[in-house]
Amino acid sequence: MPDLAALPLVLASGSPRRRELLARAGVRFEVRVPDVPEERAPGEAPEAFALRVALAKARAVARRVGPAPPRVVLAADTIVALGDDVLGKPRDAHEALSHLRRLAGRRHRVLTAVAVVDSRRLVARHALVESGVTLRAAGVDELAAYVASGEPMDKAGAYAAQGEGRRLISRIEGSETNVIGLPLDESLALLRAAGALPAPPGGAPGARLAALRARIARAAARAGRREEEVTLVGVAKRKGADAVAGAVRGGLGAVGENYLQEAAAKIPDVAAYLAAAGCAAPRWHFVGRLQRNKARRAAALFDVVETVDSPELGAELDRRAAAAGRRLAVLFQVDLCDEPQKGGVAPAALGALIEASGAWAALDPIGLMAIPAAVRDPEASRPAFARLRELLASAPSLPRGPRLRELSMGMSGDFEVAIEEGATIVRVGTALFGERSRTD
């Protein structure tokens, strides 16, 4: 990941969960664990308690690292509140079970106070984020088995939303990363305000999604089409599960991945985030080059494979999908620019590939896909898009069904031109999720 920080960042926490969340967001930092008491004062409100502790942690570490060189210190304190009661980290298995029995079947609050302190002047910025969490009405035996796993022992409220404890959660209202221990959106905003991170290009994912929808609608209108005729696939290469889940919660219905290994790790995490929040899962599109020896994994993970480019690959994917009891939608990738490294069937061989699809029982061919040559001017991609549209119009009917109907073409830099030329699927990554690292 790139080094985003203008000032060096120190994370004042020993929590592996907070380290992982910041790392996934592309933030570089060092760790200094604070030594601050975390005891609630008599009559202290849960909100005031969390904020006091977070500020104390940040200031303690800021004083320790000193003013030179200047650094920004980030600290957080997460508590579980049931009414005015704070359920802290359990001291033993008996208290852990007691916490869980109190929370089972009930809604409680997870509060995280985030504090950011400049080590030069000890100036503090802070935020308090609240999420609502409801645990299932699990029985005593299930709760006791969870306690016996040892996971609850260092967790506020005696459960881990990112671990086995997720199975106990029936609903999360608000930020999932807050429940894990560090509300990312608010934390990154504080770091930007303190000079540790630059402002993100293009705004937050929700704002970028709304802006993309508006651009799609305008491009469709210029072509005399309706916005609903275009499916937006958010390509999430090198983006964390939390960012993807946030986009889906904001209305993104389809997510694309380029690499099988990355997708295999990410898809279950996204599903868990969304299930906890009561949200439906997206349709997953594979948009990278697929080798035959990876067909089994692709068939298990994805709903749509957009890069079938040979009868042999189609046959293997069909066999693997049938063995898994699944039906997959597929698109035929066409090489329009003679770039073998991108994959794709030659236009002259497209008819034979369509004919071969008649033998596939578990695949549903639905259209054509192409990746034109990279260009600076979006208009330079128009001839390739028009060519793919012409190939779709002249393609023969499927041996076992109707004609192909979908055109997957256009990415962040040229999707509006693609829509004007007939695209029904656009694959957008950077314009939705922001810049990726330099190594992507």
Buried (B, 14 or more C-beta within 10 A) or exposed (E): BEEBBBBBBBBBBEBEBBBBBBBBBBBBBEBBEBEBEBEBEEEBEBBBBBBBBBBBBBBBBBEBBEEEEBBBBBBBBBBBBBEEEBBBBBEEBEBBBBBBBBBBEEEBBBBBBBBBBBBBEEEBBBBBBBBEBBBBEBEEEBBBEBBEEEBBBEBBBBBBBBBBBBBBBBBBBBBBBBBBBBBBBBBBBBBBEBBBBEEBEBEBBBEBBBBBBEBBBEBBEEBEBEBEEBBBBBBBBBBBBBBBBBBBBBEBBBBBBBBBEBBBEBBEBBBBBBBBBEBEBBBBBBBBBBEBEBBBBBBBBBBBBBBBBBBEBBBBBBBBBBEEEBBBBBBBBBBBBEEEEBBBBEBEBBBEBBEBBEEBEBBBBBBBBBBBEEEEEBEBBBEBBBBBBEBBEEBEEBEEEEEBEBBBBBBBBBBBBBBBBBBBBBBBBBBBBBBBEEEE
